[in-house]
């Protein structure tokens, strides 16, 4: 049995992860750490009770982090500023939370004798890669502060694991989509579904040809749970997490949403910078035994149902 700390646990992925950890026979106690700046306590509905402790704190404050981490065996570090494109305007804050915050988490983990740290990285680190089969050996090329902080934090993780004789893995997550209690709408699929349901046009930066891999938030949560509870199976320093079938062009996402939800008017701003583009290979992930279960279409249909019924 192990005790697990989750930073940023009231956010989009955390709100799907906490119920999984609560139901996992390998996990004894779960410590939720969040400053509630973007997450909400509603993300914890149905999870409170014996075996769950809530600690309000800021990853930028080392004392908050160390206090919350005392006595835990594993750490899943999700807390971060997200929404990659928005970080151009908040570079300093992004580095304070995403990089300095990670350093605080790793310092405390080393000092307190934590066994294993799972770090939330992102396929966004690949930037605008020309290859259409990007595996973990490809040199990342981050093009926004969010991706820069994720890549630099991966290096920190490797350094601290070596120094403190702990293990750790970084999950370069595909772009999340789908419903969770802490759902976000600054993500392309969720945003497109909402626009289609409210009969509002879609605007796509660029010509829609840029690639992205996608993963349902509940599959992402399951990957974090497995990587934390079974580190022997997740023994590489970094994994791309998603599936080959879920690499889509942004224009295809618009088509799928139009097909599954409602016809939608799409405007392509071809003179605007389209952001990152990366078509990712997930062969290394198959060695862990983990496979995503949700398809993009299933997630889109489920999201429509959540919006239009009380189911």
N, C-alpha and C positions, 0 to 999 in steps of 0.2 A: 504493500500500500504506500502511496506517496501523497504528499501535499503539493498543490500546484498554485502558483501565483500567476494571474493574468493581468497584465497592464493594459489599459485602454479597453477594459472588459465590457463597458457599457456602449461601445460603438457598434458599427455595422456587423463585423465578423464576430466580435466578442459576444454579442447578444445571441448569436447562434451557437457559439462555442460553449458557453457556461452550462446550458442544459445537457450537452453531451458529456462534459466532465462530471457533472452531478450524477449522471446515470451510469458512469463507468466504474466497474467493480475494482479497477486498479487504482482508483483515486479515492483518497480518504477525505481530506479537506481542500476546499477551493478558496483562495483569497482573491477578491476582486479589487483592483486598484484603478481608480479613475478620478480625474479632476472635475468631471461632469461639464466641461467647457463645450463639448460638442455632443457627448453622449447624454443619456437621460436615465434616471432610475427605472423608467418604464421598461428598459431593456432587461431588467431583472425580474419582471413579473413572472410568478410561478417558480422561481428558483430559490427564494430566500428560505432560511430555516437552518437546522443543525447542519454543520459541515460547510456552511458558506459564511465567510466574513467579508464585510465591505470596508475598505479603507479609502477614504477620500484623500487624494494627494496629487502632486504635480511631479512629473518625471524630472523636471528641471531642478527640483529641490532634493538634494542627496539624502537629507534626513528623512524625508517622506518615504523615499524608496527603500532605504535600509530598514526602517521601522516596519514597513509592510512585508518585507521579504524574510524577516526572522522566522526560522523554523521550517521553511519550505524546501522541497527537494528539487523541484523543477520550476522553470520560469518560461512563460510564453509572453514575449514582448511585442504587443500590438500597438501600444500608444504612439501616436504620430500625428503630425499634420498631414492630411491626405488631400486629394484633389490636385494632381500634379501641375496642371496648367495654372492654377491659382497661386502657386508658390513663387512664380517670377516676381510677384508684387510683395512678397513677404519673406524674402530670402533669409534675413537675419533670424526671424522667429522660427522659420523652418529648421535652420541649423541648430538653434538652441533646443528645440524640442526633439527633433529627429536624431541629431548626432550627439549633442551634449547629454540629452536624456538617455540615450542608449549607453553612453559611457557610464552614467550613474548606475544604470541597471547592471551593467557588467562588473563594475567596481564592487557593488554590494554583493553580487553573486559570488565573486571571487573571495571576498572577505568572509562571507557567511557559509562558505562550503557547499553551495548549490551544485548538484550533480550535472545538470544539463539545462541549456538555454536554447529555446527555439525563437528565432528572430524573424519578424515579418518583413521580408524584402519584397521586391516587385520585378516583374519582367520589364517594367518601364526603364530599368537600368540599361537596356539594350539600345535605347534611343531610336534613331532612324537607320536601322541595320539593313544592309543591302542583301544579305543572305536570306533565303526563305526557309532555312532549316537551322535555326539558332539553338545550339545546345550550350551547356554550361562552360564549354572550353572557349567559346567566342568571347573576344574582348568587349566588355560593355562600353557604351558610348553615351553616357547620360546627357540629356539636353535640357533638363530643368532642375531647379534646386531640390525638389522632392527626390528625384532619381539619384542626384549626387549624394544626398545624405544617406540614402539606402545603400549605395555601393560602398561609401566610406565606412558605414557602420558594419558592413560585412567584414571588412578588414579588421576593425576593432574586435569583432567577435572571435576571429581566428587568433588574434594576438592574445586576448584575455584567456581563451581556452588553453593556449600553450602555457601561459604564465601561471595560471592557477590550477592546471591539471583537471579541468572540467571539460565536458564535451558540449558541442553546440552545432546547430545547423541553421542555415538561412533558407527560408522558403521564398523563392522568387515567384510570387503568386501572379497568375494571369489576372486580367481585369475582372473584378467581381460583378455579379448581377444577381437579381432575384430578391425575394422577400426574406427579411429577418425582422425581429422586433425593433432593431436600430437602423432600419433601412435608410440609405442615402440616395439622393437624386442628382448628385453631381457625377454620376456614372452613366455612360452612354446608353446602355440598354434600358435601365430603369427610367431615365429621363425620356427616352424615345417612347416608351410605353405610356407614360403619363401624358405626354403631348398628344399621342394618338387618341387616347381615351377622352381627352378634353377638347378634341377637334381643333388642335392648334398646329400650325405648320412646323416642320423640322428644319433647322439650319445646320448644315454640315460644313465645317471648315476644310477647305481643300476640295478635291474632286471625288472624295470617298474611296479612293483606291488604297489608302493606308491599311495595313494589316494589324489586327490585335487578336491575341488568344483570350478566351473568356472562360470563367469558371463560376458555377453557382455558389453563392455565399455559404450554403449549407455543406457543400463539398469542401470548400476552403476551410471551414470550421473543423470538419472531420480530419482533414490533413494535419492541421495544427494539433488536434487531440492525439492523433496517432504518432506524430513526430515527437511529442512530449512524453507519451506513455511507453513508447517502444523505440528508444533511441538506437538499439542494436540494429534495427531494420532500416533506420534512417542515418546511416553512418558516414555519408558524404558531407563536406562542409557547406554545400549549396545544392539546391534542387530547383529546377523549373517545375511549377505545379499547375497542371491543366491537362488538356488532351489535344492530340493532333487534330481531331475532328472539329475542335472548337476554335480553330484559327479562322477568323472571318475578316473580310474587308468591311469598312464602316458602311459602305453602300449596301452590302448584303444585310447588315443589321437593320437598316431602314426598310429594306424589302421584306424581311421576315416579320418585322413589327406591323407593317402594312398588311401583310398576308394573314397574320394570326389575330390581330387586334382590330384594326380599322384602316381604311385607306387614309393615307397621310400625304400632305403636300411637302415635298422635300426640295429645299433650295441649297445648291452647292456653291459655296463662295470660293471659286477656284483661285482667286488671287490671295486668299488668306492662308497663313501657315497651318498645315493640317496637324501638327504635333507629331509625336512619335509614331513609328511604324515598325512592327516586328512580328515575324512569323516564326513561331517557336517550336522546338523539338522537345518532347517529354520522355524520351527513351530511358533516361536515368531514373526517372520516377517509377517506372514499371518494376525496377529492382526492389522497391519497398513493399510491393504487393498492393499499393494504393491505386484505385481507379476512381475518377469522378463518375457519379451516377446520373446527374442531371444533364439533359441536352439543353441547348439554348432555347429551342422552341418550347420545350416543356416549362422552362423557367418563365418565359414570356407569357405563356397561357396561365400559369399559376399566378403570376403578378396581376394579370388582367382580372382573374377571379377574386383575388384579395381586394382589388379596388372596387369591384362591382357587386360583391356579395359579402355577407358576414361570415363566410366560411373560413 
